[in-house]
Amino acid sequence: MVGSRTATAVGGVAGSLFLTGALYYYTGQLLVFLAAPFVPLLFHRRAGDAGDGAEVRTCPVCGYASAADHAYCPHDGTKLE
């Protein structure tokens, strides 16, 4: 049986290919295949951009930063400040 993560990944890839093909069909530009992978970067939110008042904690050893409820660094196990 296919897991939900696999189904989501396959659906995302299929949807992405369909959308890219449709854009190529309507525009006739091969540049669509080069520009389409960068579209998600336009909608990406960084930690702290959400405006929800989440406190960003950082690791004093490696510099890892997280606005999530993590208490320890996932890289080296140091307590986040």
mmCIF file of the N, C-alpha and C atoms, coordinates in Angstrom:
data_MODEL
# 
_entry.id   MODEL 
# 
loop_
_atom_site.group_PDB 
_atom_site.id 
_atom_site.type_symbol 
_atom_site.label_atom_id 
_atom_site.label_alt_id 
_atom_site.label_comp_id 
_atom_site.label_asym_id 
_atom_site.label_entity_id 
_atom_site.label_seq_id 
_atom_site.pdbx_PDB_ins_code 
_atom_site.Cartn_x 
_atom_site.Cartn_y 
_atom_site.Cartn_z 
_atom_site.occupancy 
_atom_site.B_iso_or_equiv 
_atom_site.pdbx_formal_charge 
_atom_site.auth_seq_id 
_atom_site.auth_comp_id 
_atom_site.auth_asym_id 
_atom_site.auth_atom_id 
_atom_site.pdbx_PDB_model_num 
ATOM 1   N N  . MET A 1 1  ? 0.847  -1.179 0.000   1.00 0.00 ? 1  MET A N  1 
ATOM 2   C CA . MET A 1 1  ? 0.000  0.000  0.000   1.00 0.00 ? 1  MET A CA 1 
ATOM 3   C C  . MET A 1 1  ? 0.895  1.246  0.000   1.00 0.00 ? 1  MET A C  1 
ATOM 4   N N  . VAL A 1 2  ? 0.492  2.233  -0.716  1.00 0.00 ? 2  VAL A N  1 
ATOM 5   C CA . VAL A 1 2  ? 1.253  3.467  -0.837  1.00 0.00 ? 2  VAL A CA 1 
ATOM 6   C C  . VAL A 1 2  ? 0.973  4.354  0.374   1.00 0.00 ? 2  VAL A C  1 
ATOM 7   N N  . GLY A 1 3  ? 2.068  4.875  0.981   1.00 0.00 ? 3  GLY A N  1 
ATOM 8   C CA . GLY A 1 3  ? 1.915  5.760  2.125   1.00 0.00 ? 3  GLY A CA 1 
ATOM 9   C C  . GLY A 1 3  ? 1.416  7.135  1.716   1.00 0.00 ? 3  GLY A C  1 
ATOM 10  N N  . SER A 1 4  ? 0.941  7.896  2.689   1.00 0.00 ? 4  SER A N  1 
ATOM 11  C CA . SER A 1 4  ? 0.401  9.221  2.393   1.00 0.00 ? 4  SER A CA 1 
ATOM 12  C C  . SER A 1 4  ? 1.489  10.182 1.917   1.00 0.00 ? 4  SER A C  1 
ATOM 13  N N  . ARG A 1 5  ? 2.702  10.032 2.444   1.00 0.00 ? 5  ARG A N  1 
ATOM 14  C CA . ARG A 1 5  ? 3.797  10.915 1.987   1.00 0.00 ? 5  ARG A CA 1 
ATOM 15  C C  . ARG A 1 5  ? 4.150  10.638 0.535   1.00 0.00 ? 5  ARG A C  1 
ATOM 16  N N  . THR A 1 6  ? 4.175  9.358  0.180   1.00 0.00 ? 6  THR A N  1 
ATOM 17  C CA . THR A 1 6  ? 4.477  8.999  -1.205  1.00 0.00 ? 6  THR A CA 1 
ATOM 18  C C  . THR A 1 6  ? 3.389  9.512  -2.136  1.00 0.00 ? 6  THR A C  1 
ATOM 19  N N  . ALA A 1 7  ? 2.134  9.346  -1.744  1.00 0.00 ? 7  ALA A N  1 
ATOM 20  C CA . ALA A 1 7  ? 1.028  9.822  -2.564  1.00 0.00 ? 7  ALA A CA 1 
ATOM 21  C C  . ALA A 1 7  ? 1.075  11.339 -2.720  1.00 0.00 ? 7  ALA A C  1 
ATOM 22  N N  . THR A 1 8  ? 1.412  12.042 -1.657  1.00 0.00 ? 8  THR A N  1 
ATOM 23  C CA . THR A 1 8  ? 1.519  13.501 -1.720  1.00 0.00 ? 8  THR A CA 1 
ATOM 24  C C  . THR A 1 8  ? 2.662  13.919 -2.641  1.00 0.00 ? 8  THR A C  1 
ATOM 25  N N  . ALA A 1 9  ? 3.789  13.225 -2.539  1.00 0.00 ? 9  ALA A N  1 
ATOM 26  C CA . ALA A 1 9  ? 4.941  13.552 -3.387  1.00 0.00 ? 9  ALA A CA 1 
ATOM 27  C C  . ALA A 1 9  ? 4.625  13.292 -4.858  1.00 0.00 ? 9  ALA A C  1 
ATOM 28  N N  . VAL A 1 10 ? 4.008  12.153 -5.139  1.00 0.00 ? 10 VAL A N  1 
ATOM 29  C CA . VAL A 1 10 ? 3.657  11.824 -6.526  1.00 0.00 ? 10 VAL A CA 1 
ATOM 30  C C  . VAL A 1 10 ? 2.644  12.831 -7.064  1.00 0.00 ? 10 VAL A C  1 
ATOM 31  N N  . GLY A 1 11 ? 1.658  13.198 -6.252  1.00 0.00 ? 11 GLY A N  1 
ATOM 32  C CA . GLY A 1 11 ? 0.674  14.197 -6.676  1.00 0.00 ? 11 GLY A CA 1 
ATOM 33  C C  . GLY A 1 11 ? 1.312  15.555 -6.929  1.00 0.00 ? 11 GLY A C  1 
ATOM 34  N N  . GLY A 1 12 ? 2.244  15.936 -6.082  1.00 0.00 ? 12 GLY A N  1 
ATOM 35  C CA . GLY A 1 12 ? 2.934  17.216 -6.270  1.00 0.00 ? 12 GLY A CA 1 
ATOM 36  C C  . GLY A 1 12 ? 3.764  17.248 -7.531  1.00 0.00 ? 12 GLY A C  1 
ATOM 37  N N  . VAL A 1 13 ? 4.490  16.167 -7.794  1.00 0.00 ? 13 VAL A N  1 
ATOM 38  C CA . VAL A 1 13 ? 5.305  16.094 -9.012  1.00 0.00 ? 13 VAL A CA 1 
ATOM 39  C C  . VAL A 1 13 ? 4.406  16.089 -10.239 1.00 0.00 ? 13 VAL A C  1 
ATOM 40  N N  . ALA A 1 14 ? 3.335  15.301 -10.209 1.00 0.00 ? 14 ALA A N  1 
ATOM 41  C CA . ALA A 1 14 ? 2.414  15.247 -11.352 1.00 0.00 ? 14 ALA A CA 1 
ATOM 42  C C  . ALA A 1 14 ? 1.769  16.611 -11.599 1.00 0.00 ? 14 ALA A C  1 
ATOM 43  N N  . GLY A 1 15 ? 1.336  17.267 -10.529 1.00 0.00 ? 15 GLY A N  1 
ATOM 44  C CA . GLY A 1 15 ? 0.744  18.596 -10.668 1.00 0.00 ? 15 GLY A CA 1 
ATOM 45  C C  . GLY A 1 15 ? 1.734  19.612 -11.202 1.00 0.00 ? 15 GLY A C  1 
ATOM 46  N N  . SER A 1 16 ? 2.956  19.532 -10.732 1.00 0.00 ? 16 SER A N  1 
ATOM 47  C CA . SER A 1 16 ? 3.996  20.450 -11.194 1.00 0.00 ? 16 SER A CA 1 
ATOM 48  C C  . SER A 1 16 ? 4.291  20.246 -12.678 1.00 0.00 ? 16 SER A C  1 
ATOM 49  N N  . LEU A 1 17 ? 4.403  18.991 -13.087 1.00 0.00 ? 17 LEU A N  1 
ATOM 50  C CA . LEU A 1 17 ? 4.650  18.715 -14.503 1.00 0.00 ? 17 LEU A CA 1 
ATOM 51  C C  . LEU A 1 17 ? 3.484  19.167 -15.373 1.00 0.00 ? 17 LEU A C  1 
ATOM 52  N N  . PHE A 1 18 ? 2.265  18.941 -14.887 1.00 0.00 ? 18 PHE A N  1 
ATOM 53  C CA . PHE A 1 18 ? 1.095  19.385 -15.643 1.00 0.00 ? 18 PHE A CA 1 
ATOM 54  C C  . PHE A 1 18 ? 1.082  20.901 -15.790 1.00 0.00 ? 18 PHE A C  1 
ATOM 55  N N  . LEU A 1 19 ? 1.319  21.617 -14.686 1.00 0.00 ? 19 LEU A N  1 
ATOM 56  C CA . LEU A 1 19 ? 1.312  23.077 -14.724 1.00 0.00 ? 19 LEU A CA 1 
ATOM 57  C C  . LEU A 1 19 ? 2.424  23.610 -15.634 1.00 0.00 ? 19 LEU A C  1 
ATOM 58  N N  . THR A 1 20 ? 3.613  23.016 -15.548 1.00 0.00 ? 20 THR A N  1 
ATOM 59  C CA . THR A 1 20 ? 4.721  23.444 -16.392 1.00 0.00 ? 20 THR A CA 1 
ATOM 60  C C  . THR A 1 20 ? 4.407  23.182 -17.857 1.00 0.00 ? 20 THR A C  1 
ATOM 61  N N  . GLY A 1 21 ? 3.824  22.017 -18.154 1.00 0.00 ? 21 GLY A N  1 
ATOM 62  C CA . GLY A 1 21 ? 3.441  21.714 -19.531 1.00 0.00 ? 21 GLY A CA 1 
ATOM 63  C C  . GLY A 1 21 ? 2.392  22.664 -20.058 1.00 0.00 ? 21 GLY A C  1 
ATOM 64  N N  . ALA A 1 22 ? 1.419  23.005 -19.206 1.00 0.00 ? 22 ALA A N  1 
ATOM 65  C CA . ALA A 1 22 ? 0.381  23.954 -19.619 1.00 0.00 ? 22 ALA A CA 1 
ATOM 66  C C  . ALA A 1 22 ? 0.977  25.336 -19.895 1.00 0.00 ? 22 ALA A C  1 
ATOM 67  N N  . LEU A 1 23 ? 1.885  25.770 -19.041 1.00 0.00 ? 23 LEU A N  1 
ATOM 68  C CA . LEU A 1 23 ? 2.528  27.072 -19.274 1.00 0.00 ? 23 LEU A CA 1 
ATOM 69  C C  . LEU A 1 23 ? 3.336  27.066 -20.567 1.00 0.00 ? 23 LEU A C  1 
ATOM 70  N N  . TYR A 1 24 ? 4.014  25.967 -20.842 1.00 0.00 ? 24 TYR A N  1 
ATOM 71  C CA . TYR A 1 24 ? 4.765  25.871 -22.087 1.00 0.00 ? 24 TYR A CA 1 
ATOM 72  C C  . TYR A 1 24 ? 3.817  25.888 -23.287 1.00 0.00 ? 24 TYR A C  1 
ATOM 73  N N  . TYR A 1 25 ? 2.705  25.181 -23.170 1.00 0.00 ? 25 TYR A N  1 
ATOM 74  C CA . TYR A 1 25 ? 1.746  25.123 -24.265 1.00 0.00 ? 25 TYR A CA 1 
ATOM 75  C C  . TYR A 1 25 ? 1.188  26.518 -24.585 1.00 0.00 ? 25 TYR A C  1 
ATOM 76  N N  . TYR A 1 26 ? 0.855  27.279 -23.542 1.00 0.00 ? 26 TYR A N  1 
ATOM 77  C CA . TYR A 1 26 ? 0.246  28.600 -23.757 1.00 0.00 ? 26 TYR A CA 1 
ATOM 78  C C  . TYR A 1 26 ? 1.260  29.676 -24.136 1.00 0.00 ? 26 TYR A C  1 
ATOM 79  N N  . THR A 1 27 ? 2.499  29.567 -23.616 1.00 0.00 ? 27 THR A N  1 
ATOM 80  C CA . THR A 1 27 ? 3.482  30.603 -23.911 1.00 0.00 ? 27 THR A CA 1 
ATOM 81  C C  . THR A 1 27 ? 4.415  30.241 -25.055 1.00 0.00 ? 27 THR A C  1 
ATOM 82  N N  . GLY A 1 28 ? 4.675  28.943 -25.245 1.00 0.00 ? 28 GLY A N  1 
ATOM 83  C CA . GLY A 1 28 ? 5.597  28.524 -26.302 1.00 0.00 ? 28 GLY A CA 1 
ATOM 84  C C  . GLY A 1 28 ? 7.052  28.808 -25.967 1.00 0.00 ? 28 GLY A C  1 
ATOM 85  N N  . GLN A 1 29 ? 7.334  29.126 -24.734 1.00 0.00 ? 29 GLN A N  1 
ATOM 86  C CA . GLN A 1 29 ? 8.687  29.468 -24.313 1.00 0.00 ? 29 GLN A CA 1 
ATOM 87  C C  . GLN A 1 29 ? 9.313  28.325 -23.531 1.00 0.00 ? 29 GLN A C  1 
ATOM 88  N N  . LEU A 1 30 ? 10.487 27.881 -23.935 1.00 0.00 ? 30 LEU A N  1 
ATOM 89  C CA . LEU A 1 30 ? 11.203 26.858 -23.182 1.00 0.00 ? 30 LEU A CA 1 
ATOM 90  C C  . LEU A 1 30 ? 11.741 27.403 -21.869 1.00 0.00 ? 30 LEU A C  1 
ATOM 91  N N  . LEU A 1 31 ? 11.811 28.715 -21.745 1.00 0.00 ? 31 LEU A N  1 
ATOM 92  C CA . LEU A 1 31 ? 12.294 29.341 -20.523 1.00 0.00 ? 31 LEU A CA 1 
ATOM 93  C C  . LEU A 1 31 ? 11.416 28.984 -19.327 1.00 0.00 ? 31 LEU A C  1 
ATOM 94  N N  . VAL A 1 32 ? 10.173 28.609 -19.589 1.00 0.00 ? 32 VAL A N  1 
ATOM 95  C CA . VAL A 1 32 ? 9.256  28.207 -18.524 1.00 0.00 ? 32 VAL A CA 1 
ATOM 96  C C  . VAL A 1 32 ? 9.852  27.051 -17.733 1.00 0.00 ? 32 VAL A C  1 
ATOM 97  N N  . PHE A 1 33 ? 10.519 26.110 -18.409 1.00 0.00 ? 33 PHE A N  1 
ATOM 98  C CA . PHE A 1 33 ? 11.100 24.960 -17.727 1.00 0.00 ? 33 PHE A CA 1 
ATOM 99  C C  . PHE A 1 33 ? 12.258 25.349 -16.826 1.00 0.00 ? 33 PHE A C  1 
ATOM 100 N N  . LEU A 1 34 ? 12.898 26.471 -17.117 1.00 0.00 ? 34 LEU A N  1 
ATOM 101 C CA . LEU A 1 34 ? 13.988 26.947 -16.258 1.00 0.00 ? 34 LEU A CA 1 
ATOM 102 C C  . LEU A 1 34 ? 13.481 27.823 -15.127 1.00 0.00 ? 34 LEU A C  1 
ATOM 103 N N  . ALA A 1 35 ? 12.417 28.578 -15.361 1.00 0.00 ? 35 ALA A N  1 
ATOM 104 C CA . ALA A 1 35 ? 11.919 29.519 -14.360 1.00 0.00 ? 35 ALA A CA 1 
ATOM 105 C C  . ALA A 1 35 ? 10.943 28.877 -13.383 1.00 0.00 ? 35 ALA A C  1 
ATOM 106 N N  . ALA A 1 36 ? 10.205 27.863 -13.805 1.00 0.00 ? 36 ALA A N  1 
ATOM 107 C CA . ALA A 1 36 ? 9.168  27.264 -12.955 1.00 0.00 ? 36 ALA A CA 1 
ATOM 108 C C  . ALA A 1 36 ? 9.694  26.708 -11.634 1.00 0.00 ? 36 ALA A C  1 
ATOM 109 N N  . PRO A 1 37 ? 10.883 26.105 -11.573 1.00 0.00 ? 37 PRO A N  1 
ATOM 110 C CA . PRO A 1 37 ? 11.338 25.590 -10.277 1.00 0.00 ? 37 PRO A CA 1 
ATOM 111 C C  . PRO A 1 37 ? 11.570 26.671 -9.232  1.00 0.00 ? 37 PRO A C  1 
ATOM 112 N N  . PHE A 1 38 ? 11.719 27.911 -9.637  1.00 0.00 ? 38 PHE A N  1 
ATOM 113 C CA . PHE A 1 38 ? 11.993 28.990 -8.692  1.00 0.00 ? 38 PHE A CA 1 
ATOM 114 C C  . PHE A 1 38 ? 10.730 29.686 -8.192  1.00 0.00 ? 38 PHE A C  1 
ATOM 115 N N  . VAL A 1 39 ? 9.576  29.335 -8.710  1.00 0.00 ? 39 VAL A N  1 
ATOM 116 C CA . VAL A 1 39 ? 8.313  29.953 -8.288  1.00 0.00 ? 39 VAL A CA 1 
ATOM 117 C C  . VAL A 1 39 ? 8.048  29.744 -6.794  1.00 0.00 ? 39 VAL A C  1 
ATOM 118 N N  . PRO A 1 40 ? 8.303  28.554 -6.212  1.00 0.00 ? 40 PRO A N  1 
ATOM 119 C CA . PRO A 1 40 ? 8.055  28.392 -4.770  1.00 0.00 ? 40 PRO A CA 1 
ATOM 120 C C  . PRO A 1 40 ? 8.864  29.357 -3.901  1.00 0.00 ? 40 PRO A C  1 
ATOM 121 N N  . LEU A 1 41 ? 9.988  29.819 -4.383  1.00 0.00 ? 41 LEU A N  1 
ATOM 122 C CA . LEU A 1 41 ? 10.784 30.769 -3.614  1.00 0.00 ? 41 LEU A CA 1 
ATOM 123 C C  . LEU A 1 41 ? 10.058 32.099 -3.427  1.00 0.00 ? 41 LEU A C  1 
ATOM 124 N N  . LEU A 1 42 ? 9.145  32.421 -4.327  1.00 0.00 ? 42 LEU A N  1 
ATOM 125 C CA . LEU A 1 42 ? 8.387  33.660 -4.202  1.00 0.00 ? 42 LEU A CA 1 
ATOM 126 C C  . LEU A 1 42 ? 7.417  33.613 -3.026  1.00 0.00 ? 42 LEU A C  1 
ATOM 127 N N  . PHE A 1 43 ? 6.974  32.409 -2.673  1.00 0.00 ? 43 PHE A N  1 
ATOM 128 C CA . PHE A 1 43 ? 5.973  32.248 -1.622  1.00 0.00 ? 43 PHE A CA 1 
ATOM 129 C C  . PHE A 1 43 ? 6.560  31.710 -0.328  1.00 0.00 ? 43 PHE A C  1 
ATOM 130 N N  . HIS A 1 44 ? 7.871  31.524 -0.273  1.00 0.00 ? 44 HIS A N  1 
ATOM 131 C CA . HIS A 1 44 ? 8.534  30.977 0.913   1.00 0.00 ? 44 HIS A CA 1 
ATOM 132 C C  . HIS A 1 44 ? 8.566  32.010 2.029   1.00 0.00 ? 44 HIS A C  1 
ATOM 133 N N  . ARG A 1 45 ? 8.197  31.572 3.247   1.00 0.00 ? 45 ARG A N  1 
ATOM 134 C CA . ARG A 1 45 ? 8.251  32.469 4.402   1.00 0.00 ? 45 ARG A CA 1 
ATOM 135 C C  . ARG A 1 45 ? 9.392  32.046 5.298   1.00 0.00 ? 45 ARG A C  1 
ATOM 136 N N  . ARG A 1 46 ? 10.187 32.999 5.698   1.00 0.00 ? 46 ARG A N  1 
ATOM 137 C CA . ARG A 1 46 ? 11.283 32.720 6.621   1.00 0.00 ? 46 ARG A CA 1 
ATOM 138 C C  . ARG A 1 46 ? 10.767 32.758 8.048   1.00 0.00 ? 46 ARG A C  1 
ATOM 139 N N  . ALA A 1 47 ? 11.532 32.141 8.963   1.00 0.00 ? 47 ALA A N  1 
ATOM 140 C CA . ALA A 1 47 ? 11.184 32.191 10.377  1.00 0.00 ? 47 ALA A CA 1 
ATOM 141 C C  . ALA A 1 47 ? 11.226 33.644 10.834  1.00 0.00 ? 47 ALA A C  1 
ATOM 142 N N  . GLY A 1 48 ? 10.196 34.080 11.475  1.00 0.00 ? 48 GLY A N  1 
ATOM 143 C CA . GLY A 1 48 ? 10.137 35.462 11.940  1.00 0.00 ? 48 GLY A CA 1 
ATOM 144 C C  . GLY A 1 48 ? 9.357  36.372 11.005  1.00 0.00 ? 48 GLY A C  1 
ATOM 145 N N  . ASP A 1 49 ? 9.122  35.937 9.757   1.00 0.00 ? 49 ASP A N  1 
ATOM 146 C CA . ASP A 1 49 ? 8.348  36.741 8.815   1.00 0.00 ? 49 ASP A CA 1 
ATOM 147 C C  . ASP A 1 49 ? 6.850  36.596 9.033   1.00 0.00 ? 49 ASP A C  1 
ATOM 148 N N  . ALA A 1 50 ? 6.459  35.603 9.796   1.00 0.00 ? 50 ALA A N  1 
ATOM 149 C CA . ALA A 1 50 ? 5.041  35.309 9.944   1.00 0.00 ? 50 ALA A CA 1 
ATOM 150 C C  . ALA A 1 50 ? 4.302  36.399 10.713  1.00 0.00 ? 50 ALA A C  1 
ATOM 151 N N  . GLY A 1 51 ? 5.012  37.116 11.555  1.00 0.00 ? 51 GLY A N  1 
ATOM 152 C CA . GLY A 1 51 ? 4.368  38.167 12.315  1.00 0.00 ? 51 GLY A CA 1 
ATOM 153 C C  . GLY A 1 51 ? 3.530  37.640 13.449  1.00 0.00 ? 51 GLY A C  1 
ATOM 154 N N  . ASP A 1 52 ? 3.752  36.384 13.833  1.00 0.00 ? 52 ASP A N  1 
ATOM 155 C CA . ASP A 1 52 ? 2.948  35.787 14.894  1.00 0.00 ? 52 ASP A CA 1 
ATOM 156 C C  . ASP A 1 52 ? 3.597  35.932 16.267  1.00 0.00 ? 52 ASP A C  1 
ATOM 157 N N  . GLY A 1 53 ? 4.712  36.620 16.340  1.00 0.00 ? 53 GLY A N  1 
ATOM 158 C CA . GLY A 1 53 ? 5.361  36.865 17.623  1.00 0.00 ? 53 GLY A CA 1 
ATOM 159 C C  . GLY A 1 53 ? 6.151  35.685 18.152  1.00 0.00 ? 53 GLY A C  1 
ATOM 160 N N  . ALA A 1 54 ? 6.427  34.697 17.306  1.00 0.00 ? 54 ALA A N  1 
ATOM 161 C CA . ALA A 1 54 ? 7.188  33.534 17.742  1.00 0.00 ? 54 ALA A CA 1 
ATOM 162 C C  . ALA A 1 54 ? 8.632  33.942 18.035  1.00 0.00 ? 54 ALA A C  1 
ATOM 163 N N  . GLU A 1 55 ? 9.130  33.452 19.145  1.00 0.00 ? 55 GLU A N  1 
ATOM 164 C CA . GLU A 1 55 ? 10.495 33.762 19.543  1.00 0.00 ? 55 GLU A CA 1 
ATOM 165 C C  . GLU A 1 55 ? 11.460 32.865 18.786  1.00 0.00 ? 55 GLU A C  1 
ATOM 166 N N  . VAL A 1 56 ? 12.486 33.463 18.181  1.00 0.00 ? 56 VAL A N  1 
ATOM 167 C CA . VAL A 1 56 ? 13.488 32.698 17.453  1.00 0.00 ? 56 VAL A CA 1 
ATOM 168 C C  . VAL A 1 56 ? 14.610 32.345 18.415  1.00 0.00 ? 56 VAL A C  1 
ATOM 169 N N  . ARG A 1 57 ? 14.887 31.051 18.512  1.00 0.00 ? 57 ARG A N  1 
ATOM 170 C CA . ARG A 1 57 ? 15.961 30.578 19.380  1.00 0.00 ? 57 ARG A CA 1 
ATOM 171 C C  . ARG A 1 57 ? 17.130 30.138 18.515  1.00 0.00 ? 57 ARG A C  1 
ATOM 172 N N  . THR A 1 58 ? 18.347 30.387 18.989  1.00 0.00 ? 58 THR A N  1 
ATOM 173 C CA . THR A 1 58 ? 19.531 30.027 18.229  1.00 0.00 ? 58 THR A CA 1 
ATOM 174 C C  . THR A 1 58 ? 20.458 29.146 19.048  1.00 0.00 ? 58 THR A C  1 
ATOM 175 N N  . CYS A 1 59 ? 21.236 28.347 18.348  1.00 0.00 ? 59 CYS A N  1 
ATOM 176 C CA . CYS A 1 59 ? 22.228 27.483 18.983  1.00 0.00 ? 59 CYS A CA 1 
ATOM 177 C C  . CYS A 1 59 ? 23.523 28.273 19.119  1.00 0.00 ? 59 CYS A C  1 
ATOM 178 N N  . PRO A 1 60 ? 24.097 28.352 20.318  1.00 0.00 ? 60 PRO A N  1 
ATOM 179 C CA . PRO A 1 60 ? 25.333 29.101 20.486  1.00 0.00 ? 60 PRO A CA 1 
ATOM 180 C C  . PRO A 1 60 ? 26.542 28.416 19.854  1.00 0.00 ? 60 PRO A C  1 
ATOM 181 N N  . VAL A 1 61 ? 26.429 27.134 19.525  1.00 0.00 ? 61 VAL A N  1 
ATOM 182 C CA . VAL A 1 61 ? 27.562 26.391 18.973  1.00 0.00 ? 61 VAL A CA 1 
ATOM 183 C C  . VAL A 1 61 ? 27.605 26.477 17.449  1.00 0.00 ? 61 VAL A C  1 
ATOM 184 N N  . CYS A 1 62 ? 26.481 26.110 16.795  1.00 0.00 ? 62 CYS A N  1 
ATOM 185 C CA . CYS A 1 62 ? 26.499 26.038 15.327  1.00 0.00 ? 62 CYS A CA 1 
ATOM 186 C C  . CYS A 1 62 ? 25.730 27.166 14.647  1.00 0.00 ? 62 CYS A C  1 
ATOM 187 N N  . GLY A 1 63 ? 24.924 27.934 15.395  1.00 0.00 ? 63 GLY A N  1 
ATOM 188 C CA . GLY A 1 63 ? 24.185 29.046 14.811  1.00 0.00 ? 63 GLY A CA 1 
ATOM 189 C C  . GLY A 1 63 ? 22.824 28.664 14.254  1.00 0.00 ? 63 GLY A C  1 
ATOM 190 N N  . TYR A 1 64 ? 22.400 27.414 14.446  1.00 0.00 ? 64 TYR A N  1 
ATOM 191 C CA . TYR A 1 64 ? 21.076 26.984 13.993  1.00 0.00 ? 64 TYR A CA 1 
ATOM 192 C C  . TYR A 1 64 ? 20.009 27.856 14.656  1.00 0.00 ? 64 TYR A C  1 
ATOM 193 N N  . ALA A 1 65 ? 19.028 28.322 13.882  1.00 0.00 ? 65 ALA A N  1 
ATOM 194 C CA . ALA A 1 65 ? 17.953 29.161 14.416  1.00 0.00 ? 65 ALA A CA 1 
ATOM 195 C C  . ALA A 1 65 ? 16.610 28.531 14.097  1.00 0.00 ? 65 ALA A C  1 
ATOM 196 N N  . SER A 1 66 ? 15.667 28.606 15.051  1.00 0.00 ? 66 SER A N  1 
ATOM 197 C CA . SER A 1 66 ? 14.343 28.030 14.872  1.00 0.00 ? 66 SER A CA 1 
ATOM 198 C C  . SER A 1 66 ? 13.317 28.846 15.634  1.00 0.00 ? 66 SER A C  1 
ATOM 199 N N  . ALA A 1 67 ? 12.155 29.040 15.017  1.00 0.00 ? 67 ALA A N  1 
ATOM 200 C CA . ALA A 1 67 ? 11.043 29.708 15.685  1.00 0.00 ? 67 ALA A CA 1 
ATOM 201 C C  . ALA A 1 67 ? 10.065 28.675 16.231  1.00 0.00 ? 67 ALA A C  1 
ATOM 202 N N  . ALA A 1 68 ? 10.352 27.397 16.015  1.00 0.00 ? 68 ALA A N  1 
ATOM 203 C CA . ALA A 1 68 ? 9.477  26.325 16.498  1.00 0.00 ? 68 ALA A CA 1 
ATOM 204 C C  . ALA A 1 68 ? 9.698  26.117 17.991  1.00 0.00 ? 68 ALA A C  1 
ATOM 205 N N  . ASP A 1 69 ? 8.989  25.160 18.545  1.00 0.00 ? 69 ASP A N  1 
ATOM 206 C CA . ASP A 1 69 ? 9.071  24.894 19.976  1.00 0.00 ? 69 ASP A CA 1 
ATOM 207 C C  . ASP A 1 69 ? 10.219 23.959 20.332  1.00 0.00 ? 69 ASP A C  1 
ATOM 208 N N  . HIS A 1 70 ? 11.276 23.981 19.562  1.00 0.00 ? 70 HIS A N  1 
ATOM 209 C CA . HIS A 1 70 ? 12.432 23.131 19.855  1.00 0.00 ? 70 HIS A CA 1 
ATOM 210 C C  . HIS A 1 70 ? 13.190 23.696 21.047  1.00 0.00 ? 70 HIS A C  1 
ATOM 211 N N  . ALA A 1 71 ? 13.646 22.819 21.935  1.00 0.00 ? 71 ALA A N  1 
ATOM 212 C CA . ALA A 1 71 ? 14.436 23.252 23.080  1.00 0.00 ? 71 ALA A CA 1 
ATOM 213 C C  . ALA A 1 71 ? 15.917 22.982 22.848  1.00 0.00 ? 71 ALA A C  1 
ATOM 214 N N  . TYR A 1 72 ? 16.213 22.034 21.944  1.00 0.00 ? 72 TYR A N  1 
ATOM 215 C CA . TYR A 1 72 ? 17.600 21.655 21.705  1.00 0.00 ? 72 TYR A CA 1 
ATOM 216 C C  . TYR A 1 72 ? 17.915 21.667 20.215  1.00 0.00 ? 72 TYR A C  1 
ATOM 217 N N  . CYS A 1 73 ? 19.166 21.902 19.887  1.00 0.00 ? 73 CYS A N  1 
ATOM 218 C CA . CYS A 1 73 ? 19.620 21.932 18.505  1.00 0.00 ? 73 CYS A CA 1 
ATOM 219 C C  . CYS A 1 73 ? 19.577 20.513 17.926  1.00 0.00 ? 73 CYS A C  1 
ATOM 220 N N  . PRO A 1 74 ? 18.989 20.330 16.732  1.00 0.00 ? 74 PRO A N  1 
ATOM 221 C CA . PRO A 1 74 ? 18.937 18.995 16.145  1.00 0.00 ? 74 PRO A CA 1 
ATOM 222 C C  . PRO A 1 74 ? 20.282 18.520 15.621  1.00 0.00 ? 74 PRO A C  1 
ATOM 223 N N  . HIS A 1 75 ? 21.239 19.431 15.468  1.00 0.00 ? 75 HIS A N  1 
ATOM 224 C CA . HIS A 1 75 ? 22.546 19.066 14.920  1.00 0.00 ? 75 HIS A CA 1 
ATOM 225 C C  . HIS A 1 75 ? 23.496 18.537 15.975  1.00 0.00 ? 75 HIS A C  1 
ATOM 226 N N  . ASP A 1 76 ? 23.555 19.218 17.129  1.00 0.00 ? 76 ASP A N  1 
ATOM 227 C CA . ASP A 1 76 ? 24.538 18.815 18.140  1.00 0.00 ? 76 ASP A CA 1 
ATOM 228 C C  . ASP A 1 76 ? 23.952 18.643 19.537  1.00 0.00 ? 76 ASP A C  1 
ATOM 229 N N  . GLY A 1 77 ? 22.660 18.880 19.725  1.00 0.00 ? 77 GLY A N  1 
ATOM 230 C CA . GLY A 1 77 ? 22.009 18.640 21.007  1.00 0.00 ? 77 GLY A CA 1 
ATOM 231 C C  . GLY A 1 77 ? 22.202 19.737 22.050  1.00 0.00 ? 77 GLY A C  1 
ATOM 232 N N  . THR A 1 78 ? 22.786 20.858 21.657  1.00 0.00 ? 78 THR A N  1 
ATOM 233 C CA . THR A 1 78 ? 22.978 21.974 22.582  1.00 0.00 ? 78 THR A CA 1 
ATOM 234 C C  . THR A 1 78 ? 21.648 22.678 22.842  1.00 0.00 ? 78 THR A C  1 
ATOM 235 N N  . LYS A 1 79 ? 21.428 23.126 24.072  1.00 0.00 ? 79 LYS A N  1 
ATOM 236 C CA . LYS A 1 79 ? 20.191 23.840 24.399  1.00 0.00 ? 79 LYS A CA 1 
ATOM 237 C C  . LYS A 1 79 ? 20.151 25.170 23.652  1.00 0.00 ? 79 LYS A C  1 
ATOM 238 N N  . LEU A 1 80 ? 19.017 25.463 23.012  1.00 0.00 ? 80 LEU A N  1 
ATOM 239 C CA . LEU A 1 80 ? 18.866 26.705 22.256  1.00 0.00 ? 80 LEU A CA 1 
ATOM 240 C C  . LEU A 1 80 ? 18.643 27.873 23.196  1.00 0.00 ? 80 LEU A C  1 
ATOM 241 N N  . GLU A 1 81 ? 19.180 29.019 22.817  1.00 0.00 ? 81 GLU A N  1 
ATOM 242 C CA . GLU A 1 81 ? 19.057 30.235 23.627  1.00 0.00 ? 81 GLU A CA 1 
ATOM 243 C C  . GLU A 1 81 ? 18.000 31.140 23.039  1.00 0.00 ? 81 GLU A C  1 
# 
